[in-house]
C-alpha cells in the first residue's frame, strides 16, 4: 500500500457505508485522481513532522520510495503528541497502561471508531433529510455501482 493510499484509507476504515455500498476501489480512485493535490497537502506536513519523504510528487507507487521516520519510542511519542487530544485520550484508555505511542492497534481502533461514529451520523442524517424511500433508492444505486 502506498503512503497516499494509507492516508486516504484512514478516512474510510470504519465507515459503515464502505462495506455496504461504496465502490471497493474508492480509495485508490481518489488517490489516482487527486495525487498532486494530496501530495501538496501531506508532503509539507510529513516534512514538518520530520518524516522523510520525497519532495516531488510520486508518479505511481511510493512503495519503491523510502519513507522513514524515527521509529524509536521517543520518535513515536513525538508523533503521538501531534494527534488531537481526544484521539490521544482514547488511545491512552485502550493502551491499558502501556506506552500509547507504541500501541498501533489502539490508534487504529480509535480512528476506526471515530470514522464509524461519523459515518453512522451522516447515514442517519441522510435518511432523515431525504426520506426512507429516496435513501433506499440512493443506497441501491450505490450498490449497483459497486457491483460494476
C-alpha positions in Angstrom: 0.0 0.0 0.0 1.3 3.4 -0.8 1.7 6.3 1.6 -1.1 8.3 0.0 -3.3 5.3 -0.2 -2.7 4.6 3.5 -3.6 8.2 4.4 -6.8 8.3 2.4 -7.7 4.9 3.7 -7.8 6.3 7.2 -10.9 8.3 6.2 -12.8 5.1 5.2 -11.8 2.5 7.7 -14.7 2.0 9.9 -17.2 3.7 7.6 -20.3 1.6 7.6 -21.2 2.7 4.1 -18.0 1.3 2.6 -18.7 -2.3 3.4 -22.3 -2.0 2.2 -22.4 0.2 -0.9 -19.2 2.1 -1.7 -17.0 1.1 -4.6 -14.2 -1.1 -3.2 -11.8 0.9 -5.4 -12.9 4.3 -4.0 -9.7 5.0 -2.0 -7.5 4.1 -5.0 -9.7 6.1 -7.3 -9.3 9.2 -5.0 -5.5 8.8 -4.8 -5.2 8.4 -8.6 -7.4 11.4 -9.4 -6.0 13.7 -6.6 -2.4 12.6 -6.3 -0.9 16.0 -6.9 -3.3 17.8 -4.5 -2.9 15.1 -1.8 0.9 15.4 -2.1 0.7 19.1 -1.8 -1.2 18.7 1.5 0.7 15.8 3.1 4.3 16.3 1.9 4.8 19.6 3.9 3.0 18.0 6.9 5.3 15.0 6.8 8.4 17.3 6.5 7.2 19.3 9.5 6.9 16.1 11.5 10.4 15.1 10.4 9.1 12.2 8.3 11.5 11.7 5.4 9.5 11.7 2.2 10.5 12.8 -1.3 10.0 16.4 -2.2 8.4 15.7 -5.5 5.0 14.1 -6.3 5.3 10.3 -6.6 4.3 9.3 -10.1 2.8 6.0 -9.1 3.7 3.8 -6.2 5.6 5.1 -3.2 6.5 1.5 -2.3 9.6 1.9 -4.3 10.5 5.1 -2.4 11.9 5.2 1.1 9.6 6.9 3.6 11.2 6.9 7.0 10.8 8.4 10.5 12.2 8.0 13.9 10.7 4.6 14.9 12.1 4.7 18.4 9.8 5.1 21.4 10.8 8.8 21.6 10.2 9.4 17.9 6.8 7.7 18.1 5.9 9.7 21.3 6.7 12.9 19.4 4.3 12.0 16.6 1.7 10.8 19.0 1.7 14.1 20.8 0.8 15.8 17.5 -2.5 14.0 17.4 -5.7 15.8 18.6 -6.2 15.5 22.4 -9.4 13.4 22.2 -7.6 10.9 20.0 -4.7 10.7 22.4 -7.0 10.2 25.3 -8.9 7.4 23.6 -5.6 5.6 22.6 -4.3 6.0 26.2 -7.5 4.4 27.5 -7.1 1.5 25.1 -3.4 1.1 25.7 -4.0 -0.4 29.2 -1.1 1.1 31.0 1.4 0.6 28.1 3.0 3.5 26.3 0.2 4.5 24.0 2.6 5.6 21.2 3.8 2.1 21.0 0.3 0.6 20.5 -0.6 1.0 16.8 -3.7 -1.2 17.1 -5.1 1.1 19.8 -4.6 4.1 17.4 -6.2 2.1 14.5 -9.2 1.2 16.7 -9.7 4.8 17.8 -9.6 6.1 14.3 -12.0 3.3 13.1 -14.4 4.2 15.9 -14.2 7.9 15.1 -15.0 7.3 11.4 -17.7 4.7 12.2 -19.5 7.2 14.5 -19.3 10.0 12.0 -20.5 7.7 9.1 -23.5 6.5 11.2 -24.4 10.1 11.9 -24.2 11.0 8.2 -26.2 8.0 7.2 -28.9 8.8 9.7 -29.0 12.5 8.6 -29.3 11.4 5.0 -32.3 9.2 5.8 -33.9 12.0 7.9 -33.3 14.7 5.3 -34.1 12.7 2.2 -36.7 10.2 3.5 -36.5 6.5 3.6 -37.6 5.8 0.1 -35.2 8.2 -1.5 -32.4 7.0 0.7 -33.1 3.4 -0.2 -33.0 4.3 -3.9 -29.7 6.0 -3.4 -28.3 3.1 -1.5 -29.4 0.6 -4.2 -27.8 2.8 -6.9 -24.5 2.8 -4.9 -24.7 -1.0 -4.5 -25.3 -1.3 -8.3 -22.3 0.9 -8.9 -20.2 -1.1 -6.6 -21.0 -4.3 -8.4 -19.8 -2.9 -11.8 
